[in-house]
Amino acid sequence: MPAHTSTESALAPAPAWAWIPCALAGVTTGACFWIPSLAPAAWVVPAVALYFIVRRGRGCSWAFALGYAGAAYALAYTVRTGVDGVPIALTNTGLHLAATALHAPLFALALWTGARLPVPNALRPIAGAVCWAGAEWFMWAGTMAWPMLSLGAAQWRYPVLAQTASLGGPLLTSAIMMLFAGLLAAVALSHERRVQVATTAAAAVLLGGVVAYSLTTPSAPADGAEVALVQSPRNTATSTERLQNALDLALAQAGDADLIVLPEGTAGNGFSTNELKQQLCADAAQTLGAPLVVGAWFEEGDTRLPAAYLVDTDGQVADVAVKQRLVPLYEAATGAQAGTVAPPPGRTLSSGSADVEAGILVCFESMFPALAREAAHNTSLLTVITSDSSFGGQTPRLLHFGYGVMDAIATGRWFVQASTDGVTGAASPAGDVTLLESAEPGVLNVRVGQPHDTPYLHVGEAWLAVAGGVITAMVLVRGVRLRNKKDMR
């Protein structure tokens, strides 16, 4: 069979059977959202199928790629952001569909560009991986600033492939997945024996390394602080009763913890001025001999925002970290407002009596890698407090927790999350997960190890700009060479 040139490849019509692998790709990806633990392996299937079709076809492949992306992301939004009983649900649905419409052509463009860049076939998978990660960054951190748009980083319950993310952050995980898919596609598409052998070997080494790493047995840290995560539902008549119930759980089950974390909104309104609530927390902190992280509202002037307060072992409110990124539309409807009074800017809760400094993320904020990176600086523990009981089912709660796992991997910090009645758990920087098995009220005691710095913690997404620059330079150089050869003829 004669080799296809880039021009022939771009002009060739899509095969008549193109809808079959595209349909399988959509079904497979849809299943990944409902059975998240399958996603790391299953994502390879749609990536290879679409890579193959886009490289071989033109208009038809674009249509299939757009349809696939639209269906996948619409399903993702439904699963991740479904909120029961909220009047603005239809508005949210409209926004999600609009965002899908924006992302779908970008997704197709990334595949199309990776398939047609004038680079050697052996380097095409790398080019495709960079294009894919660039598209994700553009929608994730740029245009929409909604992290839920990241298909690559958020669809796992326990992200096995994501354990490689400590090399460069969540976006690198997407690039690695696309690279693996591209390597497999290169094996199928290349007409050069040496390229097939090289790409097969590279794919095998990459897959083998990830599998070997994922099968390693995690060991509990020998030293480090012990953290008690309280899971207490918001089903009581008053916020004072809710706070008392959470503190009773901590007093009964926290043991000798060095830090106790209560979920978002546990103390409700008026914590900074309510002497009874402060006294309840002070008594518990002094009895337990450990500081408390208490979820409450920050209220000053016309500013009303979710926040985390630190009550130290002396019974004093030592610090506060305020939520800086609100859920679009939803939290405004519940009364949250960034008014004229500027809240404290910091994300670190620290006290002289605490053995661990906590970098605070409130609920939805754990979905933003940049915020997690900010919270991880000068802290030893990423701490998320959430009231994810508002999610419509366990799947979105697990996906929300998965963002925190990604944050731990990317920043080299242990991650802990205290929830009302959703998912309470912890994750190590290696991606090892510990969960409170029941949705009933309870306490999860975990020992967290020492943090370590990762390249992502220092450079953020700069690696993507560098990789994109290298690929661009390669394309320009190869383009000049091809043009010179053509002129010589």
N, C-alpha and C positions, 0 to 999 in steps of 0.2 A: 504494500500500500504506500503510495507516495506521501511524503511529508506535507503537512498543511502549512502554508505560510501564514503570517499574521493577517495579511490582506484577505486571503481565501477564507480564513477562519472567521473574520469579521463579517464577510458577505454571505457565508453559507447559511441556508435556511435551517431552522430548527427541525429536527426529525419529527415524524408524525407521532411517534410514541412518547414525545417529550412530557406529556401530561402525566404519564405513569410515575416516573421517579419524583416529579414535583408533588404529585398527590401524596405519595409515600412520605416525602419530606415533610409536608404539612402535618400529616397524621402523626408522624414520629415526634415532631417538635411539640405538637399539642399534647401528646402523651407525656412528654417530659415535664410539662408544667403540672400535670396532675399526679405524676409519679416521679417526683423530683430526683430521687436517688438514681434513676436511670439516665439522667441527662448527660453526664460526662461522656458516656460511651455513645449514646444515641445521637448526640449532636453531630457526630462525624458523618452520619448517613445523609442528612439534608445538605450539609456543607459540600460533600463530594458530588452529590447529584446536581446541585445547582451550579457548582463550579464547572462540571462537565457540560451542562446544557448551555450555560452562558458563553463558554469558550467556543462551542460549536455553532451556536445560533445567533440570531439577531433580534428582530421584533418580537417573535413568539416567546423567546426566552426572557425578554424584558417583562412581558405580561405575566409569565409564570412567577418570575422573581418578585414582582410587585404583589401579586396575589398571595404568594407564600408569606411574604413579610407582613402584609396587612393582617392575614388570619392569625399568624403567630403572635403578633404584638397585641391585637385586639383581645385574644385569649389571655395574654399575660396581664393586661390591664384589668380584665374582669376578675381574674384570680387574685391579683395582688392588692387591688384597691376596692374590692366590693365592700360596701358598708351598709349594714342592715338598717332600715328605718330612717334614712337621712333624706330629707325633702329634696336636696340638691343632687340626688343620684343621677337624674337625667342630664343635668348640666355636666356632671363629671364624665358621664358616658360620652357626651358630645366632645368634650375636650380630649378624651382618650382617643376617640376615633380621628379627631383632627391631628393629634400628635402622630398617630399611626400613619396617616396620609403623608405627613412630612417625612417620617423616617423611612417609609417603604422605598421611595425612589433613591434615597441615599444608600440604603442597603443594596439595592440593585446596582447602583453606580459603583459601589465598592467592588462588587463581584465582577462587573463588566471591566472596570479598570485593571483589576488584578489579572484578568484573563488576556488583556490586550496590550499591556505595557510592553514596549520593545526592549525586553531584557532577555537574557539567555533562559532557556527552558528550565535549567537547573535552579535558577534563582527566582523563577516565577512564584513558587509557593511563598517565599519570603515577602515578595512584593505584594502578593494578595493579603498576607497577614497584616502587613503595615497599613494597607488601604482599609482593611476591615477595622482595625483598631482606631484608625483615624476617623472613620465614619462614626464609630461608637463615641469617641471623644467629642466630636462635633455636636452630636445630639445630646450626649450625656452631660457634658460640662460646659457646653457652649450655648447653642441656640435655646434649648428648652430648660436646661439646668434641672431636669428631672431624672434622677438616677435610675428610676424604674425602667428607663428606656434601654438599659444595658442587658441585652439578652445573654451575652456571654458570661457575665459575672453574677447573675442573680437567680438562675433557674435550678440551683441545686439545693437539696435539703442538707446534704453533707458533701460539700464540694471536694471531691477527690482530686480532680485535675487542678483545682484552684490551689492545691498545696505547693505548686511551683510559683505562686504569685509573690513569694517573699523576694524573688529576684528582681521585681520591679513594680509590683502593685497590681490592682485588679484589672486594669486595661491590658497588662501584659498577658493575663490569663486568656483573654479573648484572642490576642494575637497568637498565643501558643496553640490554642485550639484550631484556629484557622490555618496555622502553619502545618499542623498534623494532617488536617483535611487536605490541604494543598499538596502535601507530600504524597498522599495516597492518590490524589487526582493525577499528579505528575507521573506516577507509575502507570496509570491506565492510559494517559494521553500521549506520553512521549514515544517517539519512534527510534530513539537512540538507546541501545542496550546499556551503555555505561551510565546514562542518566537514570534508567529504570533501576539498575542495581544500587546506585548511590542513594536515590530517594527511598527505595525500600529499606535499605540499611538505616538511613536517618530516621525514618518513621518507626522502625523497630526499636532503635535505641531510645528515642523519645518516649514511646509507649512503655517500654520496659522500665525506664527510669521512674516514670510516674507510678506505674503499678507497684514496683518495688518499694517506693517511698510510702505509698498508701497502705501497704501491708505491714509496715513496721509497727511494732507494738508500742503504744505510748506508755511512758512511765511517769508516775506522779512526781512532781518536784520535791526534792528532799528538804529544801528550805523555801522561804518565801512566806508571804502573809496568807492568812486564812480569811476568806470572805464569806459572809452569810447572805444569801439572796432570798428575800422574803417574797412569796407569792400570795397576795391577798386580794380577793375580788372586791369590786366596787358595788356591792349589792346591799349596803346598809343604808339606813334612813339619813344619817348625817355624816359629814366628813369627820367629826370628832369620834364617832363610833367606829368609823372605818380605820382611823388612825390607831385607836385603842386596840382593835382586833389585830392589826399588823404588828403592833408593839408586843402584844401578848404572844404572838407566834415567835417573835424574835427572842423574847425572854425565855420561852419554853424550849426552843430548838437551836438557837444560835451557838450555844456552847462557848468556847474560848475564841471566838472569831476576833480578828483584828479590825474588821470593818463590816458594818451591817448596812445593806442597801434595801430601801423600801421602794415600791413601784411609783410610777408617775401619778400625780394627783392624789396620793394617799392622804395628805393633810388638807387637801382642798383649798378653799379660799381663806384669805386673811391670816396666813400663818405668821407673817412677820410682825403682826400686831396682836395676835391672839395669845394671851398669856397662858391659858389652859393648855393649848396644843403644845406650846413651847415647853411647858413644865412637864407634860407627859413624856416628851422626847428627852428632856434633860434627865429625868428620873431613870428612864430606860438606859441611856448612854452611861450614866454613872453606875448603875447596877451591873451592866454587862462589861464595863471597863473598855468600851470600844466606841468610836465615833459612829454616828448614824448619817447616812445619806437619805434625805426625806424628800419625796416628790410633793410639790405644792405649787401654788400660783405666786408669781412675782407681781405685786400690785403697788404701783406708785403713780399718783396722778391719773392720767388717762391711759397709762400703759398697763396691760394685763397679759402676762405671758406665762406659759408653763416653765417651771424651774426646778432645780435641785438645791436643797439647803444642806449644809453640813453642821450637825450638832456635835460638838466635841465632848470629851469625857469630863470636862468641867461643867457641862450643862449649858454652854453658851453656843449661840448661833455664830459659828466662826467664819462661814463663807457661803457664797451663793453662786450658782452658774445658771444662766437664763437661756432658754431656747431661742436660737437666732434664726432658724429656718422653719417656717410654718408650713403645714400641709396646705396646698393650694385650695382655696374656697372652704374646705371642711372646717378648719380651725377658726376661721373668721366667723363662721356660722355658729360656733360654740362659744363665742365671746372673746377669743384671743385677739389682742390688738397691740401693735407696736406704735404706741402713742408718742407724745412729745417728750416724755421722760426717757432718756436713754438708759437701758439696763447695763449692769456691769459687763464688760466685754469678754472677760476671761472664761475659759472652759475648765480650769483646774480647781478642784476642791482640795485644800490642804490645811492641815492643822498641826500644831506642835505635838499633839498627843497621838497623831495617826502614824502608823508604820508604813502606810502606803498612800501615795498621792493618786487621786482619781481624775482622769480626764473625762468629763461628762458629755454625753450625747443624749438628748431627750427624744425618745421615740423615733420619729421619721428621720432625724438627723443622721442616724447610723447608716442611712442609704447613700450618703454623700462621702466619697473617699477623701475629698479635700478637707471636709470638716473633721473626719476621723484623723487625718494626718495632723491637722491643727491641734486636736485634743491630745494626741499622743506625745507631742513635744513636751519635754520636761516632766512627764508623768510616767508611772510604771504600770498603770492599769486603765484600760478603756472601759468605762462604766456606762451602760445604757439603762435608763428607766423608761418603761413604756406602759401604756394602757391599751395594749393591742386587742383587748376584748371587743373593741369596736369593729374589728375585721369580721367579715362574714364567713367564718370557717377556719379550720386549722391549717389548711394549705398556705394561705397568705401569711399567717403568723410564722410558719416555719420559713417561708421565703424571706420575711422581714428579719428573722434571726440569722438567716444565711448571710445577709449583708454584714452583720457584726462579725461573723466568722471571717469573711473576706477582709474586714478591717484589721482583725488580729493578725492575719497572715501578712498583709501588706505592710503593717507598721512594726511588727515584731513585739507587740504588746499582748498580754493576756486580755481577753474580752469577757465581761460578765454582763448579764442582762436580768433585771428583776421586772417581772410582769404582773399584771393584775390577775388574770386567769388564762393567759395565752401560753407563751413559751418562756420559761425561766431556765437559764442555763449559762454555760461558760465554754470558752474555746481557747486553746493554746495557740501560740504563734505557728505551730505546725499543722493546725487545722483539726486537732483532736477535740471532739465535742463531748460535753457532759450535760445532760438534761435532767430536770426534775420531771419524773415520769408521769406524774398525775397532774391534772388540771385543777385539783382541789387545793385549798389553802395549805401551805407548807413552807419549808425552808430548805434550800439547797446549800450545803456547806462545801466549798471548794478551796483547795490550796493552790495559789497562783505562784508561778516561778518568776525568775528575774527577767526583765525585758532585754531585748537586744535591738540595735538599730539596723534598719534595712536600707538599701539604696533608695527605695521609694520614699522613705521618710525624709531623705535629704534632697532628692531631686524632683519628686513628684512626677508629673507627666512630661518632664523635659526629655526623657528618653524617646518619647514618641516623635518630638520635633527633630531630634538628631537622626533617628531612623528614617523619618520621612525625607530629611535632607540628603541622606546617603542614597536612598532610592532615586530621588529626583536627579542627583548628579549622575548616577549610573545610566538613567534613561537618556539624559542629555548627551552624555559621551557616546552612548551606543547610537543615538539618532544621528549625531555628526558623522560617525564612522559609516553608517549605512548610506547617508547622503553622499559622502565622498566616494564610496564605492560605486554608487549609481552614476555620479558625474564622470567617473573614470571610464565607465562603459560607453 
